[in-house]
């Protein structure tokens, strides 16, 4: 029976050796996992830092491109507005007809009469810009034009 005892003893020693080896391997594995985790954390930090720098550069480039695009768009809009205004002005140009008053071999352009009225009003100490309403009454038989400005001031000018 001594053989069984020896086998038991050997099994116990083998179990101790296996347990010891497993413990050592577990510690080594834990150390390896810890080092790998530290390396991964460091790499992740580095990647995050690079990503942040790249995002910042991209944002700056995008902002610059946006400013440039806005500037070009504003210039194009101004140019288009000028062209459109020129087209509208060309289409809406009003041909002003001259009105001429003739009386006993005399004639006068009504635009000239209006200029005389305004000149006389200004010579009386008023500002031409204060004229909001102007009525002119032409009386060729009296060789005169009478005016009322802003329903307040009135006067007379010679026609011919």
C-alpha positions in Angstrom: 0.0 0.0 0.0 2.9 2.1 0.1 2.6 2.6 -3.6 -0.8 4.4 -3.2 0.7 6.7 -0.7 3.5 7.6 -3.0 1.1 8.3 -5.9 -1.0 10.5 -3.7 2.1 12.4 -2.6 3.2 12.8 -6.2 -0.3 14.0 -7.2 -0.2 16.6 -4.4 3.2 17.8 -5.6 2.1 18.0 -9.2 -1.1 19.8 -8.1 1.1 22.3 -6.1 3.4 22.7 -9.1 0.5 23.3 -11.5 -1.1 25.7 -9.1 2.2 27.6 -8.7 2.7 27.6 -12.5 -0.9 28.8 -13.0 -0.4 31.6 -10.4 2.8 32.7 -12.1 1.2 32.6 -15.5 -1.9 34.5 -14.2 0.4 37.2 -12.8 2.3 37.4 -16.1 -0.9 37.5 -18.0 -2.2 40.3 -15.7 1.0 42.2 -16.2 0.8 41.8 -19.9 -2.9 42.9 -19.9 -2.0 45.9 -17.7 0.8 47.0 -20.1 -1.4 46.5 -23.1 -4.1 48.6 -21.5 -1.6 51.4 -20.6 -0.3 51.3 -24.2 -3.9 51.4 -25.6 -4.8 54.3 -23.3 -1.7 56.2 -24.4 -2.4 55.5 -28.0 -6.0 56.6 -27.5 -4.9 59.8 -25.9 -2.5 60.5 -28.8 -5.2 59.7 -31.4 -7.7 62.0 -29.6 -5.1 64.8 -29.5 -4.4 64.4 -33.2 -8.1 64.2 -34.0 -8.7 67.4 -32.1 -5.9 69.1 -33.9 -7.2 67.9 -37.3 -10.7 69.0 -36.4 -9.4 72.5 -35.4 -7.5 72.8 -38.7 -10.5 71.6 -40.6 -12.7 74.1 -38.8 -10.3 76.9 -39.6 -10.1 76.0 -43.2 -13.9 75.7 -43.4 -14.3 79.1 -41.8 -11.8 80.6 -44.2 -13.5 79.0 -47.2 -16.9 80.2 -45.9 -15.6 83.7 -45.6 -14.2 83.6 -49.1 -17.4 82.2 -50.5 -19.5 84.8 -48.7 -17.2 87.5 -50.1 -17.5 86.2 -53.6 -21.3 85.8 -53.3 -21.6 89.4 -52.0 -19.5 90.6 -55.0 -21.6 88.6 -57.4 -24.8 89.8 -55.9 -23.6 93.5 -56.2 -22.7 92.9 -59.8 -26.0 91.3 -60.5 -27.9 94.1 -58.7 -26.0 96.7 -60.8 -26.8 94.9 -64.0 -30.5 94.4 -63.0 -30.7 98.1 -62.0 -29.2 99.1 -65.4 -31.7 96.9 -67.3 -34.6 98.2 -65.3 -33.5 101.8 -65.8 -33.1 101.2 -69.5 -36.5 99.6 -69.8 -38.2 102.3 -67.6 -36.6 105.3 -69.1 -39.3 107.9 -69.4 -39.3 110.2 -72.4 -40.2 113.6 -71.1 -42.2 115.6 -73.6 -41.6 119.3 -73.7 -44.7 121.4 -73.2 -44.6 124.7 -75.1 -47.0 127.5 -74.6 -47.5 129.8 -77.7 -49.3 133.1 -77.6 -49.2 136.0 -80.1 -45.9 135.0 -81.8 -44.3 134.3 -78.4 -43.5 130.9 -76.9 -42.1 129.5 -73.7 -41.2 126.0 -72.5 -43.1 125.1 -69.3 -39.9 123.6 -67.9 -38.2 127.0 -68.1 -41.2 128.6 -66.4 -40.8 126.0 -63.5 -37.1 126.9 -63.3 -37.9 130.6 -63.1 -40.5 129.9 -60.3 -37.9 127.9 -58.3 -35.2 130.5 -58.8 -37.5 133.3 -57.6 -38.5 131.2 -54.6 -34.9 130.6 -53.6 -34.0 134.3 -54.2 -36.7 135.2 -51.6 -34.6 133.3 -49.0 -36.2 129.8 -49.1 -34.5 126.5 -49.8 -35.3 124.7 -53.0 -35.4 121.4 -51.1 -38.3 122.7 -49.0 -40.6 122.6 -52.1 -43.0 119.6 -51.7 -45.9 120.8 -53.8 -45.8 123.2 -56.7 -48.7 124.5 -58.8 -48.1 126.8 -61.7 -50.9 128.8 -63.5 -49.9 130.1 -66.9 -51.8 133.2 -68.1 -50.4 134.1 -71.6 -52.8 137.1 -72.0 -51.0 138.7 -69.0 -47.6 137.4 -70.1 -47.3 135.9 -66.6 -47.2 132.7 -64.7 -48.6 132.5 -61.1 -47.4 129.9 -58.6 -48.3 128.5 -55.2 -45.7 126.5 -53.3 -46.7 124.1 -50.5 -50.1 125.7 -50.4 -48.4 128.6 -48.5 -46.2 130.8 -50.7 -47.4 132.4 -53.9 -45.9 134.7 -56.5 -45.7 135.7 -60.1 -43.0 135.4 -62.9 -42.8 136.8 -66.4 -43.4 134.3 -69.2 -41.6 135.9 -72.1 
